[in-house]
Amino acid sequence: MPAEPLLFAEEITVIRDGVLAGESYSALARWLDRDRLTVARCARRLGLTSGSPGRRPWRPIDPVALSVARERIEAGDSFRKIAAALDCDPKTISNIAKRLGLKPNFSFGGSREIAA
Protein backbone atom coordinates (compact mmCIF):
# COMPACT_ATOMS: atom_id res chain seq x y z
CA MET A 1 0.00 0.00 0.00
CA PRO A 2 1.49 3.36 -1.00
CA ALA A 3 2.19 5.93 1.71
CA GLU A 4 0.33 8.62 -0.24
CA PRO A 5 -2.66 8.40 -2.59
CA LEU A 6 -2.02 7.77 -6.27
CA LEU A 7 -3.80 11.01 -7.15
CA PHE A 8 -4.59 13.84 -4.81
CA ALA A 9 -8.06 15.43 -4.73
CA GLU A 10 -6.76 18.58 -6.41
CA GLU A 11 -5.28 16.52 -9.25
CA ILE A 12 -8.56 14.66 -9.76
CA THR A 13 -10.39 17.99 -9.93
CA VAL A 14 -7.89 19.28 -12.51
CA ILE A 15 -8.32 16.12 -14.59
CA ARG A 16 -12.13 16.30 -14.47
CA ASP A 17 -12.22 19.99 -15.40
CA GLY A 18 -9.56 19.55 -18.08
CA VAL A 19 -11.28 16.61 -19.77
CA LEU A 20 -14.63 18.43 -19.77
CA ALA A 21 -12.89 21.48 -21.26
CA GLY A 22 -11.51 19.28 -24.06
CA GLU A 23 -7.87 19.06 -22.96
CA SER A 24 -5.93 16.02 -24.10
CA TYR A 25 -4.65 13.42 -21.64
CA SER A 26 -1.10 14.21 -22.72
CA ALA A 27 -1.48 17.92 -21.97
CA LEU A 28 -3.01 17.20 -18.57
CA ALA A 29 -0.29 14.67 -17.78
CA ARG A 30 2.44 17.18 -18.62
CA TRP A 31 0.76 19.86 -16.53
CA LEU A 32 0.38 17.51 -13.51
CA ASP A 33 3.75 15.80 -14.05
CA ARG A 34 2.01 12.42 -14.23
CA ASP A 35 1.86 9.61 -16.75
CA ARG A 36 -0.70 9.94 -19.56
CA LEU A 37 -2.20 6.53 -18.75
CA THR A 38 -2.71 7.57 -15.12
CA VAL A 39 -4.72 10.56 -16.32
CA ALA A 40 -6.69 8.38 -18.76
CA ARG A 41 -7.52 5.82 -16.06
CA CYS A 42 -8.65 8.55 -13.70
CA ALA A 43 -10.92 10.04 -16.37
CA ARG A 44 -12.37 6.61 -17.11
CA ARG A 45 -13.02 6.01 -13.39
CA LEU A 46 -14.82 9.35 -13.23
CA GLY A 47 -17.05 8.21 -16.09
CA LEU A 48 -15.84 10.91 -18.47
CA THR A 49 -14.83 8.66 -21.35
CA SER A 50 -15.97 5.48 -22.98
CA GLY A 51 -12.54 3.94 -22.68
CA SER A 52 -12.11 4.03 -26.44
CA PRO A 53 -9.19 6.10 -27.72
CA GLY A 54 -10.08 9.07 -29.88
CA ARG A 55 -13.58 9.48 -28.46
CA ARG A 56 -14.89 12.70 -26.97
CA PRO A 57 -15.71 12.73 -23.28
CA TRP A 58 -19.33 12.23 -22.28
CA ARG A 59 -21.29 15.43 -21.74
CA PRO A 60 -25.02 15.71 -21.22
CA ILE A 61 -26.87 17.55 -24.00
CA ASP A 62 -28.99 20.43 -22.77
CA PRO A 63 -32.72 20.58 -23.61
CA VAL A 64 -32.23 23.53 -25.99
CA ALA A 65 -29.74 21.51 -28.04
CA LEU A 66 -32.18 18.58 -28.08
CA SER A 67 -34.93 20.79 -29.52
CA VAL A 68 -32.51 22.21 -32.10
CA ALA A 69 -31.46 18.67 -33.04
CA ARG A 70 -35.09 17.59 -33.41
CA GLU A 71 -35.93 20.57 -35.64
CA ARG A 72 -32.90 20.00 -37.86
CA ILE A 73 -33.51 16.25 -38.09
CA GLU A 74 -37.11 16.91 -39.14
CA ALA A 75 -35.84 19.47 -41.67
CA GLY A 76 -33.65 16.77 -43.24
CA ASP A 77 -30.17 18.00 -42.26
CA SER A 78 -27.44 15.40 -42.08
CA PHE A 79 -26.38 14.02 -38.72
CA ARG A 80 -22.83 15.22 -39.34
CA LYS A 81 -23.92 18.82 -39.94
CA ILE A 82 -26.13 18.80 -36.86
CA ALA A 83 -23.34 17.26 -34.75
CA ALA A 84 -20.84 19.86 -35.93
CA ALA A 85 -23.25 22.67 -35.02
CA LEU A 86 -23.91 21.21 -31.55
CA ASP A 87 -20.28 20.10 -30.96
CA CYS A 88 -21.10 16.45 -30.38
CA ASP A 89 -20.64 13.10 -32.09
CA PRO A 90 -22.84 12.20 -35.09
CA LYS A 91 -23.72 8.94 -33.31
CA THR A 92 -25.23 11.05 -30.51
CA ILE A 93 -27.52 12.73 -33.04
CA SER A 94 -28.37 9.31 -34.47
CA ASN A 95 -29.27 8.08 -30.98
CA ILE A 96 -31.42 11.17 -30.35
CA ALA A 97 -33.25 10.61 -33.64
CA LYS A 98 -33.78 6.96 -32.80
CA ARG A 99 -35.13 7.83 -29.34
CA LEU A 100 -37.53 10.37 -30.85
CA GLY A 101 -38.65 7.97 -33.58
CA LEU A 102 -37.20 10.17 -36.32
CA LYS A 103 -34.61 7.79 -37.74
CA PRO A 104 -34.23 8.40 -41.50
CA ASN A 105 -35.13 5.62 -43.89
CA PHE A 106 -32.16 4.79 -46.13
CA SER A 107 -34.00 2.65 -48.64
CA PHE A 108 -32.56 1.63 -51.99
CA GLY A 109 -32.17 4.66 -54.22
CA GLY A 110 -31.00 7.05 -51.52
CA SER A 111 -34.39 8.13 -50.18
CA ARG A 112 -34.03 10.49 -47.19
CA GLU A 113 -37.66 10.34 -46.06
CA ILE A 114 -38.35 10.27 -42.34
CA ALA A 115 -39.51 6.85 -41.19
CA ALA A 116 -42.82 6.92 -39.36
C-alpha angles and dihedrals in degrees: 000000000000119000091231131032118271090239126017121227091252091054092050090051091050091049093049094047092043095050092048089049090054100254117154122246089242093055092047091047092052091048093049094038090237135124117275092234091054089056091046092050091049091051091049091050089052089054094243098126139035092233091248116119116243095025124125118245118262115265126171114245114234120235092250091057090048091055091047090050091050093050093048093045090052089048089056101249117156120259090239093056092047091047092050091051093049095039096237139110119285088232088061090057089047090052091048091051091048092050091050093046092244100118110147119243110236098192124166110293097039099275111177097193118141112253114235 
